[in-house]
Amino acid sequence: MAGSRLWGAGSASPHLTAVAGDTAGGGFVACPVHVAPRSYNEAKYTPSRDCQWHIYTLVKKKKDLRSNDQRMFLRTIVRQPSANRGFLSGGIDNEGSHAQASSYYTSNSILRSLMGALDEIELHAHDETVRSSLSHMYLCILREQQLYNLIPFSGMMDDIGQDELTASTILKNMVLNIHKHVGVRMHRLYVCQWEVKLWLHCDGQASGAWRVVVTNVTNHTCTIDIYCKKEDPNTHKIVYHTVASTPGPLHGVALHEPHKPFDAIDLKRYSARKNGTTYCYDFPSAFETALKKSWKSSTSGVAETNEHNQDYVKATELIFSDSTGAWGPPLVPVERSPGDNDVGIVAWSMKLSTPEFPSGREIIVVANDVTFKAGSFGPREDAFFDAVTNFACERKVPLIYLAATAGARLGVAEEIKSCFRVGWFDNESPELGFHYVYLIEQDYSRLSSSVIAHELKLDSGETRWVVDTIVGKEDGLGCENLRGSGAIASAYSKAYRETFTLTFVTGQAVGIGAYLARLGMRCIQRLDQPIILTGFPALSKLLGREVYSSHMELGGPKIMATNGVVHLTMSDDLEGVSAILKWLSYVPPYVGGPLPVTKPLDPPDRPVTYFPERSCDARAAICGIQGSQGKWLGGMFDRGSFMETLDGWARTVITGRARLGGIPVGVIAVETQTMMQVVPADPGQLDSNERVVPQAGQVLFPDSATKTAQALLDFNHEELPLFILANWRGFSGGQRDLFDGILQAGSMIVENLRTYRQPVFVYIPMAGELRGGAWVVIDRNINPEHIEMYAERTAKGNVLEPEVLVKIPITFRPKELEECMLRLDPQLINLNTRLEEMRKKNSGASEMETIWKRLTARMEQLMPIYTQVATRFAELHDASARMAAKGLISKVVDWEDSWHSSTGDCEGGLLRMHLPGKLEKRLLSHQSTLEYIKKWFLASRESEGDSENWNNDEAFFAWKDDPTNYENYLEELKAERVSKLFSHLSDLLNKINPSRRVQNTTWKLELRKTETGSISKERLDAIHSDVVLLPSPPQLLRSAAMQGYAPATSNQQRFPHGGAWRTGAGS
């Protein structure tokens, strides 16, 4: 808590009281410090080098738990705000007006003073006697200020209000501008709060003393509280009065109230900070800050609507309904103060108002509390994590895990530890060793349930209980923690399959924490936090020498970002949360929900203006590039929408998410340049060295093939349409590649593409080629219901490259080239003719030999050029026009039109796929559904009786947008299929054992009524339930399932949107 308060510590030095308080006249001539009595027992005064700042360091009393904690208070007086701005902007134009120059006086003077104080703190960073765990700064400005002194000269200075609300707004904007310059540095140097006290002189109500308190304990929550001084009508004391509608922490507090010592939350924040992470209860505010930034940078056209309509984040904490925390109890929402948790895991259900879903989307966030037993997993933590994971799966909403854990909990029985005894060989010489550990009679009677022991009677008559096994009173001391870790590993792995999972490693992730980071697949790692299985001291001890020097050497980003575990790396927690929100911006709000389609970022009919010169730069083709003339050259996807992931691993393949006409899509592209794979040396092996392995572009290696397969799996679970910019020459098939699993990785590409359930567009780009096995693993026939293939006019494709094809004897034999020469070259034709005539005339051998030499010489002369001809001939088989003529691709798409064409194809693919969603899930296969819809469309007037219009997106959209075109068809088809279903069920029931037919008689009669149409819809629904609950033979239910019938689950009842058409945000 802040304020202008005098000293209360009894051991204050003379320097501490030399700075006086407020004067009676209201002017400020002092910068005092006042803390709660008896909170600290040591104080040290240190002046700054320029004597501008008074620095007081306070040490907490030794009897407190954190006896080594220190707080630093820095106090200064700004006597005359200066116009010197050189350190910020290079000075002010000498010709500028005095008003313009003075408008930054106050702001710059405060900023300059704060930077000087930060320099002092940095200077004492290694001085144990002065270094602080948390610091507080206070500035008192002596000179009276006019409101226009506080406004940037670019703002309005005429006709500004003189009321308190206007003054409060101006002060807040001034402080925010200062915070932009020094906020990050303050957080790094543990400055959690700073204050400014000043006097405003004006004609209105704003005249008087003001205090601005800026709190930033997390580096992402800049909280600004603004107070003026008023008299309390009850106590007649001068107190702080909040100008804003929401009272600040100091509202109503007397001016000379002391600083409070650290409370429980402060201590926990400080503990989390020492562990290198943010306190878990501060993450909801981090999400709010990141969302505000997201709204400001949004170009969706609705970015301004949130500010006054609703909260950015509404976080509801979840706890067990049963406080014992056993496995199984349901989760319930709770409202309680931060830090009241009694388990090392906390969770929230958050409703986020995002630019894609302004009305809100739900996510589940679960986080380790690193201040609770180092964030380790014990049985209660395992049970709670498992419950939260299952809760997210039931609701089909994204699950975000904020990892900061020491792994499975280690422990010993403290009740035994405090009283066990040792049976020595010789009581007088313990260095000789011991026999056993035991408890005396009194301790055993009290702790018998915690041990397994046997009785031992000594000759002296003493009874000892020799401990054979320590069980312990509390759970969570050993293997039970490992069992729980196995359970949550299974739950989190299942969650990846059933909903969206994302892990942000905000603190160290050890053991099960590392496994969870991988099992959730999508992972973001902070640059200064490791992901490891075992700590480096344990490994060094195992190896018998000091091998590793830090956790970062084992599992830092240099390792995890280059082996495929980590998708993104971020420098701090706010960046990490922002990355989470950006990732979510591509993902539906729940499984089966609408895609977050936004307003297109680019104008309609935008051409692709980036043209490859020799080879296609994949990143430029995706997101565009700045041209040499400074002009933007647009790529295939919306400008600024591409978010690349896994960029440090398998760099010959590029994966990420982008937007195409506002539609989120997954992107897989190919690097054309040779990349260097760096294999680090292992310090555990003395003979190992770092290896740099070149990897050619346009070739699939084991790591790049695995990356491609992984991206396919991720995009499919995220329900994203997929674009593959296919530009591969084939697979690398060397011995090392086969040993490293190139076949396995390529097979996974096929499998993950076969099971892909969203539209897939394979496009061979300009100057691209697709050959050999690379074509095989992404061919349309792998998944004909979902894959479409296209090629640019200059694209090429074949089994092998023309140069290789010509060298293979079975394609162009030397004899065939010679025959080609003899058929086309006039000289050879003439020589060959003469040679044949001479043979017929039986001419002399010498003459024939001369002709033969001339012929062979000519062939040798022409062989190089005819090899080129053969190469060109083979190359003509590679053209995209041939692919289209053979039906291998859907059509040829010019590079310039690829953005517009791809946008239309993507929209059309989504519509054709999700238009029959509910019908497909209930009654038909996907292919049968498409056939029905095609039949209905071609029977409509929009198709004009031309089957080619099925591929005309404009005609299809026009037909789709009028539901009357297909509603009657749907009802007729549904009635037909239900009738057939019950007829089939009736036939199956006749095969049931006669002893069970009696109980089925009633509802069999109802089935006959169904066939005649004489039953209501309500009764039909009741029959559905009876059929499901009927104790029928297994084959009956299997047959019903084959017909597409399935009982409505609790999830389906709770989320009736499973078949929503994903044509736009919120559709």
Buried (B, 14 or more C-beta within 10 A) or exposed (E): BBBBBBBBBEEBEEBBEEBEBBEEEEBBBBBBBBBBEEBBBBBBBBEBEEEBBBBBBBBBEEEBEEEEBBBBBBBBBBEEBEBBBEEBEEEBEEEEEEEBBBBBBBBBBBBBBBBBBBBBBEEBEEEEEBBBBBBBBBBBBBBBBBBBBBBEBEEEBEEBBBEBEBBBBBBBBBBEBBBEBBBBBBBBBBBBBBBBBBBBEBEBBBBBBBBBBBBBBBBBBBBBBBBBBEEEEEEEEBBBBBBBEEEBBBBBBBBBBBBBBBEEBBBBBBBBBEBBBBBBBBBBBBBBBBBBBBBEEBBBEBBEBBEEEEEBBBBBBBBBEEEEBEBEBEBEEEEEEBBEBEBBBBBBBBBBBBBBBBEBBBBBBBBBBBBBBBBBBBBBBBBBBBBBBBBBBBBBBBBBBBBBBBBBBBBEBEBBEEEBBEBBEEEEEEEEEEEBBBBBEEBBEEBEEBBEBEEBEEEEEEEBBBBEEBEBEEBBBBEBBBEBBBBBBEBBBBBBEBBBBBBBBBBBBBBBBBBBBBBBBBBBBBBBBBBBBBBBEEBBEEEEEEBBEEBBBBBBBBBBBBEBBBBBBBEBBBBBBBBBBBBBBBBBBBBBBBBBBBBBBBEEEBEBBBEBEEBBBBBBBBBBBEEEEEEEBBBBBBBBBBBBBBBBBBBBBBBBBBBBBBBBBBBBBBBBEEBEBEEEEEBEEEEEEEEEEEBBBBBBBBBBBBBBBBBBBBBBBBBBBBBBBBBBBBBBBEEEBBEBBBBEBBBBBBBBBEEBEBBBBBBBBBBBBBBBBBBBBBBBEBBEBBBBBBBBEBBBBBBBBBEBBBEEEEBBEEEEBBEBBBEEBEEBEBBBEBBEEBEEEEBEEEEBEEBBEBBEEBBEEBBEEBBEBBBEBBBEEBBBEBBBEEEBBBBBBEBBEBBBBBBBBBBBBBBBBBBBBBBBBBBBEBEEBBEBBBEBBBEBEBBEEEEEBBEBBEBBBBBBEEEEBBEEBBEEBBEEBBEEBBEBBBEBBEEBEEEEEEEBEEBEEBBEBBEEEEBEEEEBEBBBEEBBEBEBBEEBBEBBEEBBBEEEEEBBEEBEBBBBBBBBBEE
